[in-house]
Amino acid sequence: MTMRDLVNAIAFATSVTPQTIAGGNLTGSGVDLAGFASATVVLVLGDIDELGASPVGGARIDLRLQHSDDNASWSDVTDADVVGVAGVTGGIVASATNDAAPLDVGYIGEKRYLRALLQPSGLSNGGPAGAIVAKGHPRHAPA
Protein backbone atom coordinates (compact mmCIF):
# COMPACT_ATOMS: atom_id res chain seq x y z
CA MET A 1 0.00 0.00 0.00
CA THR A 2 1.40 3.39 -0.98
CA MET A 3 0.60 6.82 0.45
CA ARG A 4 -1.72 7.49 -2.50
CA ASP A 5 -3.54 4.15 -2.32
CA LEU A 6 -6.94 5.09 -0.95
CA VAL A 7 -8.77 1.94 -2.07
CA ASN A 8 -6.85 -0.20 0.43
CA ALA A 9 -7.28 2.33 3.24
CA ILE A 10 -11.08 2.47 3.31
CA ALA A 11 -14.04 0.09 3.15
CA PHE A 12 -17.66 0.92 2.31
CA ALA A 13 -20.92 -0.26 3.83
CA THR A 14 -24.55 0.74 3.37
CA SER A 15 -26.52 1.90 6.38
CA VAL A 16 -29.67 3.16 4.61
CA THR A 17 -30.32 1.26 1.39
CA PRO A 18 -31.45 3.74 -1.29
CA GLN A 19 -35.23 3.98 -1.22
CA THR A 20 -38.01 6.55 -1.46
CA ILE A 21 -38.27 8.95 1.44
CA ALA A 22 -41.37 11.10 1.86
CA GLY A 23 -43.40 11.26 5.07
CA GLY A 24 -41.70 8.74 7.33
CA ASN A 25 -38.25 8.21 8.82
CA LEU A 26 -35.76 5.74 7.39
CA THR A 27 -33.70 3.83 9.95
CA GLY A 28 -30.46 2.38 8.69
CA SER A 29 -28.74 -0.87 9.56
CA GLY A 30 -25.83 -0.90 11.96
CA VAL A 31 -22.40 -0.83 10.31
CA ASP A 32 -19.66 -2.76 12.10
CA LEU A 33 -16.59 -0.53 12.52
CA ALA A 34 -14.39 -3.27 14.03
CA GLY A 35 -10.84 -2.82 12.77
CA PHE A 36 -11.32 0.84 11.86
CA ALA A 37 -10.66 4.01 13.87
CA SER A 38 -13.00 6.38 12.01
CA ALA A 39 -15.83 6.61 9.51
CA THR A 40 -17.50 9.09 7.20
CA VAL A 41 -21.25 8.94 6.70
CA VAL A 42 -22.48 10.24 3.36
CA LEU A 43 -26.13 11.15 2.76
CA VAL A 44 -26.91 10.63 -0.92
CA LEU A 45 -30.10 12.05 -2.42
CA GLY A 46 -31.73 11.61 -5.79
CA ASP A 47 -34.06 14.10 -7.45
CA ILE A 48 -36.42 15.30 -4.70
CA ASP A 49 -38.88 17.98 -5.85
CA GLU A 50 -39.04 19.75 -2.50
CA LEU A 51 -35.23 19.90 -2.14
CA GLY A 52 -34.20 21.62 -5.35
CA ALA A 53 -32.10 24.75 -5.58
CA SER A 54 -34.95 26.60 -3.83
CA PRO A 55 -36.37 24.35 -1.09
CA VAL A 56 -40.14 24.37 -0.88
CA GLY A 57 -41.54 25.60 2.47
CA GLY A 58 -38.45 24.79 4.49
CA ALA A 59 -38.38 21.14 3.42
CA ARG A 60 -35.36 19.18 4.65
CA ILE A 61 -33.99 15.78 5.54
CA ASP A 62 -32.19 15.59 8.87
CA LEU A 63 -29.27 13.17 9.14
CA ARG A 64 -29.21 11.62 12.60
CA LEU A 65 -26.42 9.31 13.74
CA GLN A 66 -26.56 6.72 16.46
CA HIS A 67 -23.88 4.39 17.78
CA SER A 68 -23.83 1.18 19.78
CA ASP A 69 -21.51 -1.29 21.50
CA ASP A 70 -23.67 -4.30 20.62
CA ASN A 71 -25.75 -3.41 17.49
CA ALA A 72 -28.89 -3.60 19.67
CA SER A 73 -28.93 -0.71 22.18
CA TRP A 74 -28.50 2.60 20.38
CA SER A 75 -27.71 6.12 21.59
CA ASP A 76 -27.41 9.41 19.72
CA VAL A 77 -23.92 10.67 18.90
CA THR A 78 -22.71 13.85 20.61
CA ASP A 79 -20.41 16.70 19.57
CA ALA A 80 -17.38 14.72 20.81
CA ASP A 81 -18.19 11.81 18.44
CA VAL A 82 -18.25 13.71 15.15
CA VAL A 83 -16.15 16.11 13.10
CA GLY A 84 -17.07 18.43 10.26
CA VAL A 85 -20.34 19.70 11.74
CA ALA A 86 -21.28 22.84 13.63
CA GLY A 87 -23.05 20.99 16.43
CA VAL A 88 -25.22 18.01 17.32
CA THR A 89 -28.75 18.20 18.68
CA GLY A 90 -30.54 14.96 19.52
CA GLY A 91 -28.15 13.05 17.29
CA ILE A 92 -28.94 15.27 14.29
CA VAL A 93 -25.61 16.17 12.72
CA ALA A 94 -26.75 17.89 9.51
CA SER A 95 -29.82 18.82 7.46
CA ALA A 96 -30.11 18.53 3.70
CA THR A 97 -32.08 21.28 1.99
CA ASN A 98 -30.65 20.80 -1.51
CA ASP A 99 -30.69 17.41 -3.24
CA ALA A 100 -27.72 18.37 -5.42
CA ALA A 101 -25.30 18.67 -2.49
CA PRO A 102 -24.39 15.41 -0.70
CA LEU A 103 -23.74 15.72 3.03
CA ASP A 104 -20.83 14.05 4.76
CA VAL A 105 -20.03 13.80 8.46
CA GLY A 106 -16.96 12.31 10.13
CA TYR A 107 -17.35 9.87 13.02
CA ILE A 108 -14.52 9.49 15.55
CA GLY A 109 -16.50 7.97 18.42
CA GLU A 110 -15.47 4.87 20.32
CA LYS A 111 -18.48 2.60 19.66
CA ARG A 112 -18.26 -0.47 17.43
CA TYR A 113 -21.47 0.08 15.46
CA LEU A 114 -22.82 3.15 13.66
CA ARG A 115 -26.11 3.76 11.88
CA ALA A 116 -27.83 6.59 10.06
CA LEU A 117 -31.43 7.69 10.41
CA LEU A 118 -33.04 9.96 7.83
CA GLN A 119 -35.82 12.18 9.16
CA PRO A 120 -37.79 14.12 6.53
CA SER A 121 -39.74 17.30 7.13
CA GLY A 122 -41.97 19.06 4.62
CA LEU A 123 -41.75 16.39 1.93
CA SER A 124 -44.88 15.38 0.09
CA ASN A 125 -43.58 13.78 -3.13
CA GLY A 126 -40.19 12.83 -1.72
CA GLY A 127 -37.66 10.85 -3.71
CA PRO A 128 -34.67 8.53 -3.43
CA ALA A 129 -32.35 8.74 -0.42
CA GLY A 130 -29.67 6.57 1.14
CA ALA A 131 -26.67 6.68 3.45
CA ILE A 132 -23.32 4.98 3.01
CA VAL A 133 -20.49 4.65 5.49
CA ALA A 134 -16.86 4.84 4.49
CA LYS A 135 -14.81 3.12 7.18
CA GLY A 136 -11.34 4.64 7.49
CA HIS A 137 -8.03 4.46 9.33
CA PRO A 138 -7.86 0.65 9.32
CA ARG A 139 -5.90 -0.89 12.13
CA HIS A 140 -4.49 -3.39 9.60
CA ALA A 141 -4.13 -2.41 5.93
CA PRO A 142 -5.17 -3.26 3.33
CA ALA A 143 -8.74 -2.72 4.52
C-alpha positions, 0 to 999 in steps of 0.5 A: 500500500502506498501513500496514495492508495486510498482503495486499500485504506477504506471500506464501504458499507450501506446503512440506509439502502437507497429507497423513497423517502417522503413522510416517514423516517428511514432507519439504517442498519448498523455498520460494524466498525471493528478494525477501523478508527473512524468513519465518514457517513455520506447522505446521498439524495436523488431528485427530490422535488421539495429539495431543489435549488430553492427548497419548498416551504423549508423542506429538509432531511435531517441526518441523525447518527446513532452508535452502539456497543452491541448493534442492539442498544443505540444512543445518539452521537454527541459533539465529541463523536463527530467532526465536520459539523457545527453541532449536534442536537438529539443526534442530528448532525446535519440537514439537507435542503438541496438534493444536489449537495451530498452531506458528509459527516466524520465519526470518531467515536469509540463505539463499534457500530454506527447507523444513520437515520433519515428524518424528513420534514416538509416532503410530500412527493419525496424521492430517493435517499440513502446513506453509506459509510466509508470506514477509514483508518484501518488498524491493519491495511489493506482494509 
